[in-house]
Amino acid sequence: MITTFDPVLLARIQFAFTVAFHITFPAFTIGLASWLAVLEWRWLRTHNTVYEDIYRMWIKIFAVTFGMGVVSGVVMSFQFGTNWSVFADRAGNVLGPLLGYEVLTAFFLEASFLGVMLFGWNRVGPKMHFAATLIVAVGTLVSAFWILSANSWMQTPQGFRVGDNGLLYPTNWIKVIFNPSFPYRFFHMVVASYLTTAFVVGGIAAYYLRRHRHVKQARVMLGMAMIMAIFVTPIQVVLGDMHGLNTLKHQPAKVSAIEGIWNTERGAALRLFGWPDQAEEKTKYAIEIPKLSSLILTHSLNGEVKGLKEWPKDDRPPAVWVFWSFRIMVGLGILMLFTGVTAAILFFRKQLFNKPWFQRWCMAMTPAGFGAVLAGWAVTEIGRQPYVVYGVVRTAKAASPVVGSQLALSLCAFIVTYVFIFGAGSYYILRLIGKGPGDSEKANSIDDVKTPPFFRIPDSEEGGEHV
């Protein structure tokens, strides 16, 4: 228990705290960088100054978010040496180069051209500036590639051998990088980042429309955000299903915890809700849909799904955390899908921009992407337990020989410092959002803006300037 200063548990909590802060920033900047590239491309194609206004606002937010992501990432990486030195020693030969490649190929690329994005608007040509935006967007994807490769290897390790000294040595870098779960995790995470950005942008646009501020920019922002919700959310559902089937193949105990299944079953029911009881080895108060779990996991109504009792108690993940984190993630995904379907209906009815209830809904959905990402990572990382490298290195044997009281003290210091630093950064971002996009001199009224066809609505349906 925490009261006894268990060093392994405190080290896990500290890493979970820092990684939870860190993952929210890349999840946002990956999608935001690509969206900025689309905005600048549309501006170059149409010379519509509304795109320039939106770009200039969001590039500032991107810079602040990128900086906080770098700071939180550096702090997190130090814990490999302070709290997880045994893990770093054993797996460093494999993971060290992967993390090094991320810095060399992605971070320097992003950091170098971010300066051009921020300060080069009137110093380089439009095409050069657009190239810088594209390079930064590609850099975020390359960064995600290496980080997801390293994490996926910890989930489905291959291409290595265990030396006589207990250290792990790579034998095939292709197998290490492109391990069995990597493609599914990579695309699932990138799409999640795009949706996270889309719902943040959509929520802020809805806020502007509700306040009748920055109307022409808000219409474009909301329209582009809803395009992502309409077309990308179904893709994420398919990717999630593929990822789940891959997990069933390589980490079946995690899937059993997700489903709350304790005994191996044929025609297993889907437990919508319930409370997995680790001590009694059953899911209490379960609300079930017969045979649906087998249908989803095996594509057969009578397919066999293994229960957690197939594994020794010491090899089972904490079922209740995995069970409920998965349902939070899926629940938020369903709400995103509902938002996309609703947006499509409103668009064809020419009411997308003038329904107050939908604007309030989009505002409420602003943090949905962050919640889904955090819940999904909880499923991934807690579901891997009790291993830090699945099936190879146990978490309990990977921690540093650090006194528990010292970890408790450093955890408190982390909490205080993070609240102060990232609270200040978040406050500044909110100030930027409150200020909103500046109106270009070339677009002083809504009538001056040539809205792209997909977002164009006849004046009689717009309700004038008060959308």
N, C-alpha and C positions, 0 to 999 in steps of 0.2 A: 504494500500500500504506500501511497505518497507520504503518509504520516511517519513511516519508518525510513524515509529517504532511500527508497529502492533506486539504486543508480541506473539500472537498465530502463526502468519505467520512466524515470525523470529524463533520461537522455532521449527516449522516444517522444515524450511530450514536448521537449524543447525543440527537437527536429520537426515535429509535426507543426508546432507553432510557427517556426520560421518558414517552413515550406508552404504553409497555408497563406502566409503573407506574400511570399514570393510568387507563387503560381498565379495569383490574381493579376499581377502586372503583365507577365508574358501572355497570358490568356487574352488580355485586352490589346496589347501592342501588336501581336501577330495579326489579328484581324484589322486593327486600326491602320497599320502600315499599308496593307493591301487596299483598304478603302480609300486612303489618301491617294494612292496611285491611280485608282479609278476616277477620283474627283479631278485630279490634275489632267488626266487623259481627256475627260469630258470637257474641261475648260479649254484645252488646246484644240479640241475638235470643234466646239461650238462657240468659243469666245464668250460664253455666258458668264458674266461676272459673279453670278450667284455661287457657282462652283468655286471661284477664287475666294469669296467671302468665307464659305464653309471650310475650305482648305486652311486658310490662314488662322481660323479659330482652332481647328482640331490639331494642327501641327504643334501648337503650344502645349496642348493637353498631352499629345504624344511624347513630347520632349520631357515633361515632368514625370509622366508614367514610366518612360524608358529609364530615366535616372533612378527612380525608386526601385525599379526592377533590378538594376545593376547593383545597387547598394544591398538590397535584401539577398540577392544571389551570392554576393561575396561573403556576407555573414554566414549564410547557410553552408557554403563550401568549407569554411573553417572548421565546422563541426566534425568533418571527416577526420581531422587530426586531433581535435580535442576530446570529443565524446565517443568516436567510433574508430579509434586508431587500429584496433585489431582487424576490423573490417577493411580499413584502408590498406593495411599491410597485406592481408590475404588476397584481396581482389584488385589492388592497385595496378597490377600489371595489365589488367584488362580494362578497367574503367578509367585509369589515368590518361591513356592516349585518347580515348573517346572524348573526355572532357577537354583535353588539350586541343583536339581538332575543332571543337565548338568555339573555343576562344580564337584560334588562328583563322578559321574560315568564315566565322559569322560575326563575332563580337567586334573585331577590328573593322570589318566591312561596314557594319551598322554605325559604329561610333564615328568612323571617318566621314561618311557621306551624310550623317545626320547634321553635321555642321553646314553642309551645302544646303540641305533642306531648310534649315532654320535661318541662315544668314545670307544665302545666295540668291534670294528672289530677284533682287535688282542688280546683282553682281555677275551672274552668269546668264546665258541665254535660256529661254523657256525650255528648249529641248534638253539642254544639259541639266537643268533643274529637275525635269521630269525623269531623266535617267538616274539622278541621285535618289529620287523617291522610289523608283523601281528597285534600285540596288538595295536600299534599306529594307524594302518589303521582302525581297529575295533573301536578304540576310536573316530576317526573323524566321523565315521558313527553314533555312539551313541550320540555324541555332536549334530550332525545334527538332530537326532531323537527328542531330547528335545527342541531344538530351534524351529524346524518346528512345533512341537506340540503346543508350546506356541503361535507362530504366527498364526497358523491355528485356535486356539481357539478364538483369537481376530477376525478372519474372520467369523467363524461359531461357536459361543459360545453355549455350552450346558453343562449340569451337574452342574448347579449352581442355587442359589437363590439370590434375592436382599433383603437385610435386611432393617429393618425400618430406619436405619441410612444411607441408600443409598449404603452401602458397598456390594460387591459381595462375597458370601460364597460358596465354593464347596460343592456339595451334592453327587456327584458320580465321583470319580477320573477316572474311566474307560471311562466314557463319556467325561470328560474333556480332557484326553490325546488323546483318539481315537475319536476326534470330526469328523463331517461329511467330512470335506475337508482335514483332515490330511494325509490319505494314498496317495491321489493324489499329494499333495504338496511335501510330503517327497520324493517319488520316482522320481517326476519330477525334483526336485532340485538336488538329488544325481546323476541322469543321466546327468543333465546339468553340474555338476562339473566334471564328467568323460570326457565329451566332451570338456570342457574348457581346461583341462589338455592335452587332446589328440591334440588339435590344437596348443597349445603352444609348445609341444614337436615336433609335425610335422613341425611347422614353423622353429624352431631352427635347426632341422635336415636338412631341405631343405637349410637353410643358409649355413650349413657346406658343403653340397654337392655342392652348387654353388661355394664355395671357395676352393673346393677340400681339405678340412681339415677333420680329424677324420672320414674318409670315412666309415670304417667298423662299427664304432659306429653309425654314422648317418644313415646308411642303416637299422640297426635294429630299431633305434628310429622312423624313418619314417614309416617303415613297421608296427610296433606296433600301431602307431598313426592312420594309415589308416585303420587298422582292426577295431578300435573303430568307425571311421567315417563311414565305410561300414555297420557295423552291429548294432551299437548303435543309430545312428541318426534316422533310421526308428522306432526304439522302442520309442524314444523321441517324434516322431510325434504322435504315438498312445497314449502315456501317456498324451500329450498335449490335444488331442481331448477328452479323458476321463476327464481330469481336467476341460476343458471348459464346458462339459455337467454338471459336478458337480457344477460349478459356476453358470450356468444358473438356476439350481434348488434352490440354496441357496442365491445367490447374483445376481438376474436378472438385476438390474439396472446397475451393472458393465458390464454385457454382452451387454446391450443396448448401453452403452458408447463405448465399444469396436467396435461394429458394426456401430456406428454412426446413429442409428435408433431413430427417434423422435416420430413417430406415429406407433401405433400397426399395424402390417401388416401380412397378410397371403401371402405366397409365397414371402417372403422378399428377396430383392436382396442383394448380397454381394457388399458392397462399398469398392472397392480396395483402392481407394484414395479419398481424399476430405478434407474439412475443416469444422468440426463441430462448428457451431456458437451458443454459449450458449444464446446470446441475442435474435436472430431471431428464435431459436429453429428449425434449419434445418442444414443439411450438404451441404455446398456449393461446387460447382465444382466437384461433385461426379462422379467417373468412376465406373459403376456398372456391375455386372454379374447377370442377372435375376434369381431369385429363389434360388440362391446358398446358401445364408445365412440360409434360412429355411431348406434346405437339410442338411447342416452341423450341425445345432443346434437341429433340430427336426427329422432328417432322413426322412423327407417328403417334397416334392416339394411345398406343400400348407400348411405347418405347420405354426402356429401362433408364431410370435416373438413380444414381447412387446416393445413399444417405451418408451423413457425417459419421455414423457409427462404423463405416467401413475403414476409418482411420483411427489410430490410437488417440486418446484424449490430448496427449501432448503435441500432436500434429494437426490439430483442428484450429482454424482461425476463430477469433471472437465472433460468434454467429450474430449476436444482436446488433453489433455495430455495422457489420457488412449488410445484414438484412435490411435495416432501416436506411442506411446511406444509399443503397441501391434504389429504394422506393422514393426517396427524395429526388434523386437524379431523374428517374423515369417520370415522376409526377411533374417536375418542372418541364421536362421534354414534352409531355402531353399538353401542358399549358402553352408552350411555344407553338406546337402544331395547331392548337385551337386558334391562337393569335393569327397565324398565317392563313388559315382557312377563312377566318372572319374578315381579314384584310382583303382577301380575294373577292369575297362576296360584296363587301362595301365598295371596292373599286369598280366592279361591273355595275353597281347601282349608282355610281358617281357620288358616293357619300364618304369616301375614305378620309377626307380632310375636315369634315364638318359634323362629326358625331362626338359630342362631349363625353359620352360614356366610353367610347372607344379610346379617346385621348386619355381619360383617367385610367383605363385598363393598361394602355401602353406605359404610362408612368409607373404603375404598380409593377409592371414586368421588367423595369429597368435593371434590377440586380439579378434577374432570373438566371442569366448565363453564368455569373460568378457562383451562384449557389449550386448549379448543376455541375460545374467544373470541380468545385471543392468536394461535393458529394461523390462524384465519380472517382476522384483521386483517393478518397477515403476507402471506397470499395476496393480499389486496386492495391493500395498499400497495406491496409489492415487485413484484407483477404489473403495476402501473401504470408502472413504470420503463421507459424513461429519462425519463419526463415527471412533472412535479409537477402540472401541469394537462394532462390527457391530450390529446395531439396539438397543444397550443398552446404551453406553456412547458416547456422542458427543465429537468430538475433541476440539471444542471451549470451552467446559466446563471441559476439562481435564488438561489444562495447569496451571502452577504455577503462582501465582500473582507476576510476575517479571516485572520490568520496561523495556520497549522496547529498550531504548537506551543501557541498560546494556547487553541485548541479542545481539544487533548489535555489540557492542564492543567485546564480547566474541566470536562471529562468526568470526570476523576479526582475532582475536587471534588464533582461531582454524585453519583458512586457512593458516596463516603464519607458524604456528608450524607444521602442517601436510605436507606442501610443503617441509619444511626443513628436518624433520625427515624421512618421507617416501620417499622423493626424494633421501636422502642418502642411504636408504635401497635398493631402486630400482637401484641406480647406482651400488651398490655392487653386486646385482644379475646380472646386465648386465656385470660386470667385470668377474664374474664366468662363464657366458655363453661365453664371449669372449675367456676365457682361454680354455674352452671345457673340455671334458673328457680326463684324462691322459691315455696314452697307457701302458698297463701292460707289464711287461718284458716277459711274456709268449706269447704275441701276438704282434710281431713286424712287421708283414706284413699281408696284406689282405689274402694271401694264407694260413696263419696259422689258420685262423678263420673258425670253422665249423658252418656255418650259418644254423639255423633251416630250415627245408624243406619249410615252408610257405614263407620264405624270400629269398630262394635260387634261383639264376638265373644263367644259364650257362655262362661260361666265355666269350663265343662268343657274348653273348647278353649284357654283362656288359659294354663293352667298356674299359676293363682294369681297372686300378686304378683310372682313371679319369672318374668317373661315370657320 
